[in-house]
Amino acid sequence: MMSFLRKLYYTFRYLFSFLPFQTKSFTLVCFYVGILCLTLQFFIFLILLYTLDGGVISSSAILSKKCSVDIQEDFKTLSSLSFDLGFNLILLDKEIIKEETNQNTSKKLIYCTLCKPILMAVDNAFLLDLRKQLLSKLIDHGFVPVTFYNSHPLQRIPELNHIETVIFVQRTATFQIIIFHPREDNTWWFGDIHSDTSYEVKLASLNLTLQEIDLMKTEGAVEKFEMVPTSLSEESSMIQPKDVSTVLSDIKNSKFIECNLTRATLFHDKFGSDKSPEAIRFRHKVWKMLSRVKTILDSLGIVFWLSSGTALGYFRECDIIAHSKDVDIGIWASSYSDRIITEMHDHGFHLKISLGFPNDSLELSFIDQSGIKLDIFFFYKEDNNHYWNGGTQVKSGKKFKYTFPKFTLCWTIFKDLRVRVPCEMEAYIRANYGPNWFTPVKTWDWKTSPANVLPNGVWKQEQLADAIKLFV
């Protein structure tokens, strides 16, 4: 290639030498103007492509899709079919909702099919036995429906095996209709597209790639939300979230992992399960406390997750460890607010111990009327790859540090509650409890037993009064 360009250059230079001076000048001007115009056209093309494809340049989209098609009739037909069958389609597509909310949606709905499939959902509680009728009617009206199944889930939950998770519907445009399955704690669960063993073949039949799918690259869970009618057209019976921004944010952060019942069964088969009246009462008290704490922190908009012994019980046994005697949760230190203490107090929690400061080793311990202790550990960023939380020995003022590999947060269902846990759960547990985490240990010293504990200095004398606070 380089030799060809070099030959072309010398040929041009040779021919150029025969031209008169004025002609040379004019030719050079034309040449440079031409180069400038081509460069501008190239950048304009990139900008337009970037805008059309939602900020991501997709070569497959350029080659395989048309742009700006009228899909008003598709919307009207889908809306009419769902209405006739007795359920509503939920519009979740952020671009269309954004336009509709800003009252920029025209009567003739135009949507660029260079973009991703139009996102919708349906509540399975209303769909139930209507699937066959829906698919039949879709085909009768010229749509091509392709159904995906939860045929190979990450965790085999009997009621969630081989169920429908999404229906892609294609006519003029492509619609991704997610099937929301009701779960505990006012939750909708949806599946992972990878759990269908034929997902690649099915996507290819729709002329789609995985990169063009906005949602369902993992399992997800969202809190059920209030809905209102859309105003896409006078005939539309579709609905959409009332609080659009909150719901779209929840959907974006909806990644879900299921507790591993296979692992829990292995644990209980090997070590048994404490079914004593005392253990049953303790687990019930912990559930009540966790439910109340969730309500309080959710109302404050504070993200928390199961930590320490409570996280171990979830991961190892899908249950509460009866001999743990307390509840442990984690909160980002950057989320600390004095309102946590105020709201906890107003809901019957008494602050027993406050250790550290918001910017260093903060830990709060509460107790409620049941006598169960709640430990809140505040987590700090160590570096780009680690987080840590602190501990303080009251009698000596010694500080301790517990380091964890960087983690993200996922939703799960634990004891019928939708709560967060680290997505990288095994790494989190191994960091804290070491390689033998599967074996129960009833004697535990928080200063020496954790695999990730290190000394972290001592509080200065002038800090002690504020760093260690005990309450009657």
C-alpha positions as CSV (number, residue, x, y, z in Angstrom):
1,M,0.0,0.0,0.0
2,M,2.8,2.4,0.9
3,S,4.7,1.7,-2.3
4,F,1.5,2.4,-4.3
5,L,1.1,5.8,-2.6
6,R,4.7,6.6,-3.1
7,K,4.5,5.9,-6.8
8,L,1.3,8.0,-7.0
9,Y,3.0,10.9,-5.3
10,Y,6.0,10.9,-7.6
11,T,3.7,10.5,-10.7
12,F,1.6,13.6,-9.5
13,R,4.9,15.5,-8.8
14,Y,6.2,14.7,-12.3
15,L,3.0,15.8,-14.1
16,F,2.7,18.8,-11.8
17,S,6.2,20.1,-12.9
18,F,5.0,20.7,-16.5
19,L,2.2,23.1,-15.4
20,P,2.6,26.9,-15.6
21,F,3.1,28.7,-12.3
22,Q,-0.5,30.2,-12.2
23,T,-2.0,26.9,-13.0
24,K,0.1,25.3,-10.3
25,S,-1.2,27.7,-7.7
26,F,-4.8,27.2,-8.8
27,T,-4.4,23.4,-8.7
28,L,-2.9,23.5,-5.2
29,V,-5.8,25.7,-3.9
30,C,-8.3,23.3,-5.4
31,F,-6.5,20.3,-4.0
32,Y,-6.4,21.7,-0.4
33,V,-10.0,22.9,-0.6
34,G,-11.0,19.4,-1.8
35,I,-9.1,17.7,1.1
36,L,-10.8,20.1,3.6
37,C,-14.3,19.4,2.2
38,L,-13.7,15.6,2.4
39,T,-12.5,15.9,6.0
40,L,-15.5,18.0,7.0
41,Q,-17.9,15.5,5.3
42,F,-16.2,12.7,7.2
43,F,-16.6,14.4,10.6
44,I,-20.2,15.3,9.9
45,F,-20.9,11.7,9.0
46,L,-19.4,10.6,12.3
47,I,-21.4,13.1,14.3
48,L,-24.7,12.1,12.6
49,L,-23.9,8.4,13.1
50,Y,-23.0,9.0,16.8
51,T,-26.3,10.8,17.4
52,L,-28.5,8.3,15.5
53,D,-27.0,5.3,17.3
54,G,-27.4,6.6,20.9
55,G,-23.8,7.6,21.2
56,V,-22.3,4.3,20.1
57,I,-21.1,3.9,16.5
58,S,-22.3,0.5,15.3
59,S,-21.0,-0.8,11.9
60,S,-23.6,-3.6,12.0
61,A,-26.3,-1.1,12.3
62,I,-25.1,0.9,9.3
63,L,-25.0,-2.2,7.1
64,S,-28.3,-3.8,8.2
65,K,-30.9,-1.2,9.3
66,K,-33.1,1.4,7.7
67,C,-33.6,4.7,9.4
68,S,-36.6,6.8,10.3
69,V,-39.7,4.7,9.7
70,D,-43.3,5.4,10.6
71,I,-44.2,3.0,13.4
72,Q,-47.5,4.6,14.4
73,E,-49.4,1.7,13.0
74,D,-47.3,-0.8,14.9
75,F,-48.0,1.0,18.2
76,K,-51.7,1.2,17.4
77,T,-51.9,-2.5,16.5
78,L,-50.0,-3.7,19.6
79,S,-52.0,-1.5,21.9
80,S,-55.3,-2.7,20.3
81,L,-54.3,-6.4,20.6
82,S,-53.3,-6.1,24.3
83,F,-56.5,-4.2,25.1
84,D,-58.6,-6.8,23.4
85,L,-56.9,-9.5,25.5
86,G,-57.4,-7.6,28.7
87,F,-53.9,-6.4,29.6
88,N,-51.8,-3.2,29.1
89,L,-48.3,-3.0,27.6
90,I,-45.9,-0.9,29.7
91,L,-43.8,1.5,27.7
92,L,-40.2,1.6,29.0
93,D,-38.2,2.9,26.1
94,K,-36.4,5.9,27.5
95,E,-36.1,7.8,24.2
96,I,-39.8,7.6,23.4
97,I,-40.8,8.4,27.0
98,K,-38.4,11.3,27.0
99,E,-39.9,12.7,23.8
100,E,-43.5,12.0,25.0
101,T,-42.8,13.6,28.4
102,N,-41.3,16.7,26.7
103,Q,-44.5,16.8,24.5
104,N,-42.4,16.5,21.4
105,T,-44.0,13.4,20.2
106,S,-45.9,14.0,16.9
107,K,-49.2,12.4,16.0
108,K,-47.2,10.6,13.3
109,L,-44.8,8.7,15.5
110,I,-41.4,8.4,13.9
111,Y,-38.6,6.3,15.4
112,C,-35.2,5.7,14.0
113,T,-34.6,1.9,13.6
114,L,-30.9,2.5,13.6
115,C,-31.5,2.6,17.3
116,K,-32.1,-0.4,19.6
117,P,-35.4,-2.3,19.9
118,I,-38.2,-0.4,21.5
119,L,-38.4,-1.4,25.1
120,M,-41.7,-2.5,26.6
121,A,-42.9,-4.8,29.4
122,V,-46.0,-6.8,30.5
123,D,-46.9,-8.0,33.9
124,N,-47.1,-11.8,33.8
125,A,-49.8,-11.7,36.4
126,F,-52.1,-10.3,33.7
127,L,-50.6,-12.2,30.8
128,L,-50.9,-15.7,32.4
129,D,-52.7,-18.0,29.9
130,L,-53.1,-15.5,27.2
131,R,-49.7,-16.1,25.6
132,K,-50.9,-18.4,22.9
133,Q,-53.7,-16.1,21.9
134,L,-51.3,-13.1,21.9
135,L,-48.8,-14.9,19.7
136,S,-51.5,-16.1,17.3
137,K,-53.0,-12.6,17.0
138,L,-49.5,-11.1,16.4
139,I,-48.9,-13.4,13.5
140,D,-52.3,-12.7,12.1
141,H,-51.5,-9.0,12.0
142,G,-48.2,-9.5,10.2
143,F,-45.8,-9.4,13.2
144,V,-43.0,-11.9,13.7
145,P,-42.9,-12.9,17.4
146,V,-39.8,-14.6,18.8
147,T,-40.0,-15.9,22.4
148,F,-37.0,-16.4,24.7
149,Y,-37.1,-18.8,27.7
150,N,-35.4,-19.1,31.1
151,S,-34.2,-22.6,30.0
152,H,-30.8,-22.5,31.5
153,P,-30.9,-20.1,34.5
154,L,-27.8,-19.4,36.7
155,Q,-29.8,-20.8,39.7
156,R,-32.5,-23.4,39.2
157,I,-35.5,-22.1,41.0
158,P,-38.4,-24.5,40.2
159,E,-41.0,-21.8,39.5
160,L,-38.6,-19.9,37.3
161,N,-37.3,-22.8,35.1
162,H,-38.2,-22.7,31.4
163,I,-40.6,-19.8,31.6
164,E,-41.0,-17.1,29.0
165,T,-38.8,-14.1,29.7
166,V,-39.2,-11.8,26.7
167,I,-41.0,-11.7,23.4
168,F,-39.4,-9.8,20.5
169,V,-42.0,-8.6,18.0
170,Q,-41.0,-7.4,14.6
171,R,-43.0,-5.8,11.8
172,T,-42.0,-2.3,10.7
173,A,-39.9,-1.9,13.8
174,T,-38.6,-4.2,16.5
175,F,-40.2,-4.3,20.0
176,Q,-38.6,-6.0,23.0
177,I,-41.5,-6.9,25.4
178,I,-40.0,-8.0,28.7
179,I,-42.2,-10.3,30.8
180,F,-42.2,-9.1,34.4
181,H,-42.7,-12.0,36.8
182,P,-44.1,-11.0,40.3
183,R,-41.8,-12.0,43.2
184,E,-41.8,-11.4,46.9
185,D,-41.7,-7.9,48.5
186,N,-43.6,-6.1,45.8
187,T,-41.0,-7.0,43.2
188,W,-40.9,-7.7,39.5
189,W,-38.3,-10.2,38.3
190,F,-37.1,-10.5,34.7
191,G,-34.7,-13.0,33.1
192,D,-31.3,-13.0,31.5
193,I,-31.4,-13.3,27.7
194,H,-28.3,-15.7,27.9
195,S,-30.4,-18.2,29.8
196,D,-32.1,-19.2,26.5
197,T,-29.7,-21.7,25.0
198,S,-30.7,-20.5,21.5
199,Y,-30.4,-16.8,22.1
200,E,-27.8,-16.2,19.4
201,V,-29.8,-17.9,16.7
202,K,-33.0,-16.2,17.8
203,L,-31.3,-12.7,17.8
204,A,-29.8,-13.4,14.4
205,S,-33.3,-14.3,13.0
206,L,-34.4,-10.8,14.1
207,N,-31.3,-9.2,12.5
208,L,-30.2,-8.1,16.0
209,T,-26.9,-8.4,18.0
210,L,-26.5,-8.6,21.7
211,Q,-25.0,-5.2,21.7
212,E,-28.3,-3.7,20.5
213,I,-30.2,-5.1,23.5
214,D,-30.6,-2.5,26.2
215,L,-31.7,-4.8,29.0
216,M,-31.7,-8.4,30.1
217,K,-28.0,-9.0,29.8
218,T,-28.3,-10.1,33.4
219,E,-31.3,-11.1,35.5
220,G,-33.0,-8.1,37.1
221,A,-35.5,-7.1,39.8
222,V,-37.3,-3.8,40.2
223,E,-39.9,-2.6,42.7
224,K,-43.4,-2.5,41.3
225,F,-44.2,1.1,40.2
226,E,-47.2,3.2,39.7
227,M,-48.3,3.8,36.1
228,V,-50.3,6.3,34.0
229,P,-51.6,6.2,30.5
230,T,-49.3,7.3,27.7
231,S,-50.3,10.0,25.2
232,L,-48.6,8.6,22.2
233,S,-51.9,8.6,20.3
234,E,-55.6,8.9,21.1
235,E,-56.1,5.2,20.4
236,S,-53.3,4.0,22.6
237,S,-54.1,2.0,25.7
238,M,-50.4,1.7,26.7
239,I,-49.2,2.8,30.1
240,Q,-45.9,4.1,31.4
241,P,-44.2,4.8,34.8
242,K,-45.6,7.8,36.6
243,D,-42.2,8.7,38.0
244,V,-40.2,8.2,34.8
245,S,-36.8,9.2,36.1
246,T,-36.9,7.1,39.2
247,V,-38.1,4.0,37.4
248,L,-35.6,4.3,34.6
249,S,-32.8,4.7,37.2
250,D,-34.1,1.6,39.0
251,I,-34.1,-0.4,35.8
252,K,-30.6,0.7,35.0
253,N,-29.5,-0.6,38.5
254,S,-31.7,-3.7,38.6
255,K,-29.1,-6.5,38.3
256,F,-30.3,-9.5,40.3
257,I,-28.7,-12.7,41.6
258,E,-30.5,-15.6,43.1
259,C,-29.5,-17.3,46.3
260,N,-27.9,-20.6,45.5
261,L,-30.3,-23.2,46.8
262,T,-28.1,-26.1,45.6
263,R,-25.2,-24.8,47.8
264,A,-27.6,-24.3,50.7
265,T,-28.9,-27.9,50.4
266,L,-25.4,-29.2,50.4
267,F,-24.6,-27.2,53.5
268,H,-27.7,-28.4,55.4
269,D,-27.2,-32.0,54.3
270,K,-23.6,-31.9,55.7
271,F,-24.0,-29.8,58.8
272,G,-27.7,-29.8,59.5
273,S,-30.0,-26.9,60.3
274,D,-30.9,-25.6,63.7
275,K,-34.7,-26.0,64.0
276,S,-34.9,-25.4,67.7
277,P,-37.6,-23.0,69.0
278,E,-34.9,-20.6,70.0
279,A,-33.4,-20.6,66.5
280,I,-36.8,-20.1,64.9
281,R,-37.6,-17.2,67.2
282,F,-34.2,-15.6,66.5
283,R,-34.6,-15.9,62.7
284,H,-38.0,-14.3,62.9
285,K,-36.7,-11.4,65.0
286,V,-33.9,-10.9,62.5
287,W,-36.4,-10.9,59.7
288,K,-38.5,-8.3,61.4
289,M,-35.5,-6.1,62.2
290,L,-34.1,-6.4,58.6
291,S,-37.6,-5.5,57.2
292,R,-37.8,-2.4,59.4
293,V,-34.2,-1.3,58.6
294,K,-34.9,-1.7,54.9
295,T,-38.0,0.5,55.2
296,I,-36.1,3.2,57.1
297,L,-33.0,3.3,54.9
298,D,-35.1,3.1,51.7
299,S,-37.1,6.1,52.8
300,L,-33.8,8.0,53.3
301,G,-32.6,6.9,49.8
302,I,-29.5,5.2,51.5
303,V,-28.1,2.2,49.7
304,F,-27.2,-0.7,52.1
305,W,-26.3,-4.4,51.6
306,L,-26.0,-7.5,53.7
307,S,-22.5,-7.8,55.2
308,S,-20.4,-10.0,57.5
309,G,-22.3,-12.8,59.2
310,T,-25.7,-11.9,57.7
311,A,-24.0,-12.0,54.2
312,L,-22.4,-15.4,55.0
313,G,-25.8,-16.8,56.1
314,Y,-27.3,-15.7,52.8
315,F,-24.5,-17.0,50.6
316,R,-23.9,-20.3,52.4
317,E,-27.3,-21.3,53.6
318,C,-29.9,-18.9,52.1
319,D,-30.8,-18.3,55.7
320,I,-30.0,-16.5,58.9
321,I,-27.2,-18.1,61.0
322,A,-29.0,-18.9,64.2
323,H,-25.8,-18.5,66.4
324,S,-24.8,-15.2,64.9
325,K,-26.8,-13.2,67.4
326,D,-26.9,-9.9,65.4
327,V,-27.6,-8.4,62.0
328,D,-24.8,-6.9,59.9
329,I,-25.2,-4.5,57.0
330,G,-22.8,-2.3,55.0
331,I,-23.3,1.3,53.8
332,W,-21.0,3.6,51.8
333,A,-19.3,6.1,54.1
334,S,-20.0,8.8,51.6
335,S,-23.8,8.2,52.2
336,Y,-23.6,8.8,55.9
337,S,-26.1,11.3,57.3
338,D,-27.1,12.2,60.9
339,R,-30.6,11.4,59.7
340,I,-29.7,7.7,60.0
341,I,-29.5,8.0,63.7
342,T,-32.5,10.2,64.0
343,E,-34.8,8.0,61.9
344,M,-33.6,4.8,63.5
345,H,-34.3,6.4,66.9
346,D,-37.8,7.5,65.8
347,H,-38.5,3.9,64.7
348,G,-37.6,2.3,68.0
349,F,-33.9,1.6,67.6
350,H,-31.6,2.7,70.4
351,L,-28.0,3.7,69.5
352,K,-25.7,1.7,71.8
353,I,-22.2,2.4,70.3
354,S,-20.8,4.9,67.9
355,L,-17.2,4.3,66.8
356,G,-15.0,6.3,64.5
357,F,-15.9,9.2,62.3
358,P,-17.7,9.6,59.0
359,N,-14.3,9.8,57.2
360,D,-12.5,7.1,59.2
361,S,-13.7,3.7,60.6
362,L,-17.3,4.6,61.3
363,E,-19.4,1.9,62.9
364,L,-22.9,2.2,64.5
365,S,-24.5,-0.4,66.7
366,F,-28.2,-0.2,67.5
367,I,-30.5,-2.4,69.5
368,D,-34.3,-2.7,69.3
369,Q,-37.0,-3.9,71.7
370,S,-36.4,-7.5,70.8
371,G,-32.8,-7.3,72.1
372,I,-31.2,-8.0,68.7
373,K,-28.2,-5.9,67.8
374,L,-27.8,-4.2,64.4
375,D,-24.2,-3.4,63.3
376,I,-23.8,-0.9,60.5
377,F,-20.4,-0.9,58.9
378,F,-19.4,2.0,56.8
379,F,-17.2,1.3,53.7
380,Y,-14.4,3.4,52.2
381,K,-12.6,3.3,49.0
382,E,-9.0,2.0,49.5
383,D,-7.8,2.3,45.9
384,N,-9.2,1.4,42.5
385,N,-9.4,-2.2,43.4
386,H,-10.3,-2.4,47.1
387,Y,-12.8,-1.2,49.7
388,W,-12.4,-1.3,53.4
389,N,-14.4,-0.9,56.7
390,G,-13.0,-0.3,60.1
391,G,-13.3,-1.6,63.6
392,T,-12.3,-0.2,67.0
393,Q,-11.6,-1.9,70.3
394,V,-13.4,0.1,73.0
395,K,-11.1,-0.6,75.9
396,S,-7.8,0.1,74.1
397,G,-8.7,2.5,71.3
398,K,-7.0,0.2,68.8
399,K,-8.2,0.4,65.2
400,F,-8.6,-2.4,62.8
401,K,-9.1,-2.6,59.1
402,Y,-11.0,-5.1,56.9
403,T,-10.1,-5.0,53.2
404,F,-12.3,-6.4,50.4
405,P,-11.7,-6.7,46.7
406,K,-13.7,-4.1,44.8
407,F,-17.4,-5.1,44.4
408,T,-20.6,-4.0,42.8
409,L,-24.1,-4.4,44.2
410,C,-26.9,-6.6,43.1
411,W,-30.5,-7.2,44.2
412,T,-31.6,-10.5,45.7
413,I,-34.5,-12.0,47.5
414,F,-33.6,-13.0,51.1
415,K,-36.2,-14.2,53.5
416,D,-38.9,-12.7,51.2
417,L,-37.2,-9.3,51.2
418,R,-35.6,-7.5,48.2
419,V,-32.2,-6.4,49.5
420,R,-28.8,-5.8,48.0
421,V,-25.7,-8.0,48.3
422,P,-22.3,-7.8,46.7
423,C,-22.6,-9.2,43.1
424,E,-19.1,-10.7,43.6
425,M,-20.4,-12.6,46.6
426,E,-17.9,-15.4,46.8
427,A,-14.9,-13.1,46.6
428,Y,-16.5,-10.9,49.3
429,I,-17.1,-13.9,51.6
430,R,-13.6,-15.4,51.0
431,A,-12.0,-12.1,51.8
432,N,-13.8,-12.0,55.2
433,Y,-13.9,-15.7,56.1
434,G,-11.0,-17.3,54.2
435,P,-11.0,-20.5,52.2
436,N,-12.9,-22.5,54.8
437,W,-16.0,-20.2,54.8
438,F,-18.2,-23.2,54.1
439,T,-17.5,-24.8,57.5
440,P,-19.5,-23.3,60.4
441,V,-17.5,-21.6,63.2
442,K,-19.2,-20.8,66.5
443,T,-16.3,-19.2,68.2
444,W,-15.4,-15.9,66.5
445,D,-13.1,-13.1,67.5
446,W,-13.7,-10.0,65.3
447,K,-10.1,-8.8,66.0
448,T,-8.3,-11.9,65.0
449,S,-10.6,-14.4,63.2
450,P,-11.4,-12.5,59.9
451,A,-9.1,-13.4,57.1
452,N,-8.8,-9.8,56.0
453,V,-8.2,-8.1,59.4
454,L,-5.2,-5.9,59.9
455,P,-4.1,-3.5,62.7
456,N,-4.8,0.1,61.7
457,G,-3.2,2.2,64.4
458,V,-4.8,3.6,67.5
459,W,-7.0,6.6,68.1
460,K,-5.1,9.6,69.5
461,Q,-5.9,10.6,73.1
462,E,-7.6,13.8,72.0
463,Q,-9.8,11.8,69.6
464,L,-11.0,9.2,72.0
465,A,-14.0,11.1,73.4
466,D,-15.5,11.5,70.0
467,A,-14.2,8.3,68.4
468,I,-15.7,6.0,71.1
469,K,-19.2,6.8,72.3
470,L,-21.2,4.4,74.5
471,F,-24.8,5.0,75.3
472,V,-26.9,3.6,78.0
